[in-house]
Structure formats: structure tokens, C-alpha cells
Amino acid sequence: MRKSLIAVAAMVLLAGCGGSSSTSFPTVGAARTYEIVNFEPSTPAPAGKPTKVSFVIRQPDGKPLTSFKRGPGPHTGVHLIYVRRDLGAIVHRHPPIAADGTISDTVTFAEPGPYRLVVDAYPNTTGPQRNFQLFHAIQVAGDYKPATLPPTQKSVVVNGYRFTMKKVPSLHAIQAGLIDFDVTDPTGKPARFTPYYGALAHAIFFRKGTLDYFHTHVCSAGAAGCTSTLGATRVTGSSTAPGRLSVGVLVPVAGTWRLFLQTRVGGRILTAPFTLTVRQ
């Protein structure tokens, strides 16, 4: 979700009345924000081999961020989403966080090329700002051949499971929408979803070219903690029966977007990609 980074070091200047005919103001430095430090790997990662990724989120006061939201639902901890620039591949993880704030993950990048890491963090704070995103570039060594983004398709087959949009939606920026999917197993029966990182399904959106990002979730009927927001607009995905997913869409700008719909069936994580057109 493209929620703004928290600027937490605002300075308030109080001006008093005086007898001087000239006024001078102190120089105000830029507001300080959260940032990624101590990032590894510092060199290109190999394709097809496990790579350890680690870093710390430094708070505006210079200390490492060590306290994150916990509990049921997907809006907790830290989400890591690695996406290749051509939107040809993603990896989605919720890694452990050490007591000193170090976030560590081991990931295998199947193909070479430039990747962007989205760090979607949920600090244990109060107030309306629930989370923020940070970003870091990762280069995977090898001959990068950008893939062409395919046109919109109503149906995608992943490991024998078929994901089918009931109809191609009419989507608009900053407007909540829903896309209904049927998911069937290799025998044609409705797939049975099991929870994965606090939700029955994850809908991860990236915009072609700019890699703008948004992330929504699908939960069972009546489950709490699955609503996603963009400003004052809210959307909640749901699943009311096996093989049925109602996916919330709420992206910030118009353009061509790639939806990576992820769910777990039979102990296996399935990622179904769809190309979507979003209008103003």
C-alpha cells in the first residue's frame, strides 16, 4: 500500500512580538524518516542459489526499530516483497525479526535482473498511521532479458490449478473495487485454501514502469484485520466458499498494473499473475 513514509521529526517554531524592524529565522533541517541500514548483500546476488538478505530499519531517533505489531491477521510484522523490474517474478516473505531489530531472509532468485525490494513494515505504534514502506534495489547477476507483459487474460493455470476471473473488471484509480475469482484444482473441483501469512489470499499489485505498489488481502467471512486503506478509502476482500475469492482492488494511480494473486492450497504456495488496466 502506497502509504506515506512517516516524517516524525517536525519542528515547531514559535514567533514572538519584538521591537526590531527585521526578523530572522533559524535554518530548519529536513524532517527525518525511517531508513534501511546495514543492508546485505552488498554485491549482486547469484541466480538460482540461496541468498541471505538482512538489514535493520533505523528510526528517526537513530535507534533500530525493534517493536512491531503482532497478533492475528496479515497486518503485522514486516512484509518483504521482491519484484523484478519487468514484473516477471515476485517473492513474498514475512521474515523473523531478531531482538536487536535485524531482519533476515534467505531467498532464491530464479532469474537474473534488477529487482526492487519493498519493505512493508507495521511498527508497534498508536495513531492512524498503521504502516509504511521502504525500498531497496537488488541486482541478480546474469544476462537479464526483460519479459513483455502479457495482455489481460481471464484465466491463468498455475501447477494445474486454474484461477479464473468471472469478468474483466472496470477499475479506476483511488476507487475501491472487487474482482471475483474461481479457483479449481487439477480435477476441476473447488480449491480449498489454508491460511498463509494471516490471510487466505494475498493480492499484490505493481504498476508497470514505475513499480508503484499496493497490497490487499482475502480473509474468511467475518475475520478481522483484513481491511486495506488508501487515504479515507477502504476495501476488504473475502472468501465465502471453497474455490471462491473476492479480491479487493485499491490502487493510487491509473496505468497498467500486474496483480500477483497468492494463496496456499495443499501446502503449496500458488502465485497467479494477471494484467489489469486501471483508468482515471
C-alpha positions in Angstrom: 0.0 0.0 0.0 1.4 3.3 -1.0 1.0 4.8 2.4 3.3 7.8 3.1 6.6 7.4 4.9 6.3 8.7 8.4 8.0 12.0 8.9 8.5 12.1 12.6 10.8 14.9 13.4 8.8 18.0 12.6 10.0 21.3 14.3 7.6 23.9 15.6 8.8 27.5 15.5 7.2 30.0 17.9 7.5 33.6 16.8 7.1 36.4 19.5 6.5 40.1 19.0 9.6 42.3 19.2 10.7 45.9 18.6 13.1 45.1 15.8 12.3 46.1 12.2 14.0 43.0 10.8 13.2 39.3 11.5 15.5 36.3 11.2 14.5 32.6 11.3 16.6 29.6 12.2 17.5 27.2 9.5 15.2 24.1 9.6 16.7 20.8 8.5 14.8 18.2 6.6 12.4 16.0 8.5 14.0 12.7 9.5 12.4 9.4 8.5 12.8 5.7 8.9 15.5 4.2 6.7 17.2 0.9 5.8 20.8 0.4 7.1 23.3 -2.4 7.2 21.8 -4.0 4.0 23.2 -7.2 2.7 24.1 -8.5 0.1 26.2 -5.6 -0.9 27.2 -7.2 -4.2 25.0 -8.8 -6.9 23.1 -11.9 -5.8 23.5 -15.2 -7.8 20.6 -16.5 -9.7 19.2 -19.9 -8.7 21.1 -20.1 -5.4 20.0 -19.1 -1.9 21.0 -15.6 -0.9 20.8 -14.2 2.6 19.2 -10.8 2.8 19.5 -8.8 6.0 19.1 -5.2 7.2 17.9 -3.0 10.0 15.2 -0.3 10.0 16.6 2.8 11.6 14.1 5.0 13.4 14.2 8.9 13.2 16.0 9.0 16.5 18.8 6.8 15.1 17.9 3.7 17.1 16.9 0.4 15.4 13.2 -0.4 15.1 12.6 -3.5 17.3 8.9 -3.4 18.2 6.4 -4.4 15.6 2.7 -5.2 15.7 1.8 -8.7 16.5 -1.4 -10.8 16.6 -3.9 -12.3 14.2 -4.4 -11.1 10.6 -1.9 -10.1 8.0 -1.2 -6.5 9.1 1.7 -7.4 11.4 5.4 -7.6 11.5 7.3 -6.9 8.2 6.3 -8.0 4.7 9.1 -8.3 2.2 8.2 -8.3 -1.5 10.9 -8.7 -4.1 9.7 -7.8 -7.6 11.7 -7.9 -10.9 11.6 -4.7 -12.9 9.8 -6.3 -15.8 7.1 -7.7 -13.4 8.1 -11.2 -14.5 8.6 -12.5 -10.9 8.0 -11.8 -7.3 8.9 -13.3 -4.0 6.8 -12.6 -0.9 8.0 -13.3 2.7 7.2 -12.4 6.3 10.7 -13.0 7.9 11.6 -13.2 11.6 12.9 -10.2 13.4 15.7 -10.5 15.9 15.7 -8.8 19.3 18.1 -6.2 18.1 15.9 -5.3 15.1 17.8 -7.3 12.4 15.5 -8.6 9.7 16.9 -11.7 7.9 15.6 -13.7 5.0 17.0 -16.3 2.7 15.7 -16.1 -0.9 16.4 -17.8 -4.2 16.0 -15.6 -7.2 15.2 -17.8 -10.1 16.2 -15.4 -12.9 18.8 -12.6 -13.2 18.0 -8.9 -13.5 17.2 -5.8 -11.4 14.8 -6.3 -8.5 13.1 -3.9 -6.1 12.6 -4.9 -2.5 9.5 -3.4 -0.9 9.7 -3.4 2.9 6.2 -3.0 4.2 6.6 -2.5 8.0 4.0 -2.4 10.8 5.6 -0.8 13.8 4.0 -1.1 17.2 2.8 2.5 17.4 -0.5 4.2 18.0 -2.4 6.6 15.8 -3.8 6.5 12.2 -0.5 5.6 10.5 -0.5 1.8 10.7 2.4 1.0 8.4 5.0 2.4 6.0 7.1 1.2 3.0 10.8 1.4 2.4 12.6 0.3 -0.8 16.0 -1.1 -1.8 17.5 -2.2 -5.1 18.9 -5.7 -5.5 20.8 -6.8 -8.6 20.8 -10.5 -9.5 23.8 -11.4 -11.6 23.4 -12.8 -15.1 22.0 -12.0 -18.5 18.8 -10.0 -18.0 16.2 -10.4 -20.7 13.1 -8.4 -19.9 9.9 -10.2 -20.5 7.0 -8.5 -22.3 4.0 -8.0 -20.1 1.1 -10.2 -21.4 -2.3 -8.7 -22.2 -5.3 -9.2 -19.8 -6.4 -12.8 -19.5 -9.4 -14.1 -17.7 -7.8 -17.4 -16.8 -4.4 -18.5 -15.6 -3.2 -22.0 -14.8 -0.6 -22.5 -12.1 0.7 -26.0 -11.2 -2.6 -27.4 -12.6 -4.8 -25.0 -10.6 -6.9 -22.7 -12.6 -7.6 -19.1 -11.5 -10.5 -17.6 -13.4 -11.8 -14.0 -13.3 -15.6 -14.1 -13.5 -15.5 -11.0 -15.6 -12.8 -8.4 -16.6 -13.4 -5.5 -14.2 -13.7 -1.8 -14.9 -11.2 -0.3 -12.4 -10.4 3.3 -11.6 -7.6 4.9 -9.5 -8.4 5.6 -5.8 -11.7 3.8 -6.1 -12.3 0.5 -4.3 -13.3 -2.4 -6.5 -13.7 -6.1 -6.2 -12.7 -8.9 -8.6 -14.3 -12.3 -8.2 -12.2 -15.4 -8.9 -13.0 -19.1 -9.1 -10.1 -21.4 -8.3 -10.2 -25.1 -9.2 -7.8 -27.9 -8.6 -6.4 -30.2 -11.3 -9.5 -32.3 -11.2 -11.8 -29.3 -11.6 -13.1 -29.2 -8.0 -13.1 -26.0 -6.0 -9.7 -25.4 -4.3 -9.6 -25.4 -0.5 -7.5 -22.5 0.8 -5.5 -22.6 4.0 -4.2 -19.5 5.9 -0.9 -18.0 4.5 0.7 -15.2 6.4 -2.5 -14.4 8.2 -4.9 -14.4 5.2 -6.5 -16.9 2.8 -5.0 -15.0 -0.1 -2.8 -12.0 -0.8 -3.3 -9.6 -3.7 0.0 -7.8 -4.5 -0.2 -5.0 -7.1 2.7 -3.4 -9.0 2.4 -0.7 -11.7 4.2 -1.2 -15.0 7.2 1.1 -15.3 7.1 2.9 -12.0 6.6 -0.2 -9.8 4.0 1.6 -7.6 2.8 -0.9 -5.1 -0.4 -1.8 -3.2 -1.3 -4.9 -1.2 -4.7 -6.2 -0.2 -5.8 -9.5 1.5 -8.6 -12.0 1.3 -9.9 -13.5 4.6 -12.7 -15.8 5.6 -16.1 -14.2 6.2 -16.2 -12.3 9.5 -12.5 -12.3 10.0 -10.9 -9.1 11.4 -7.8 -7.3 10.4 -8.1 -7.7 6.6 -9.2 -4.3 5.5 -6.8 -2.3 3.4 -6.9 1.5 3.1 -5.7 4.3 0.8 -6.4 7.6 2.4 -10.0 7.5 3.5 -11.0 4.7 1.1 -11.2 1.2 2.4 -11.6 -2.2 0.7 -11.9 -5.7 2.2 -11.5 -9.0 0.3 -13.4 -12.1 1.4 -13.8 -15.8 0.7 -17.2 -17.4 1.5 -16.8 -20.8 0.0 -14.0 -23.2 -1.2 -12.7 -22.0 -4.6 -14.1 -18.5 -4.3 -12.0 -15.4 -3.8 -13.4 -11.8 -3.8 -10.2 -9.7 -4.2 -10.1 -6.0 -3.2 -8.5 -3.6 -5.6 -7.5 -0.1 -4.5 -4.5 1.4 -6.4 -3.3 5.0 -6.3 -2.9 5.9 -10.0 -4.1 4.9 -13.4 -2.0 2.7 -15.7 -1.2 -1.0 -16.4 -0.9 -3.0 -13.3 0.2 -6.5 -12.6 -1.8 -8.4 -9.9 0.0 -11.3 -8.3 -2.7 -13.3 -6.5 -1.2 -15.7 -4.0 -2.8 -18.4 -2.0 -1.9 -21.7 -0.3 -3.6 -24.9 -1.4 -2.5 -28.4 -0.3 0.6 -27.0 1.4 1.8 -25.3 -1.7 2.0 -21.5 -2.4 0.5 -20.6 -5.7 1.1 -17.3 -7.5 -1.3 -16.4 -10.3 -0.4 -13.2 -12.3 -3.0 -11.1 -14.0 -2.6 -7.9 -16.1 -5.1 -5.2 -15.2 -5.9 -1.8 -16.8 -6.8 1.0 -14.3 -8.3 4.2 -15.6 -8.5 7.7 -14.0 
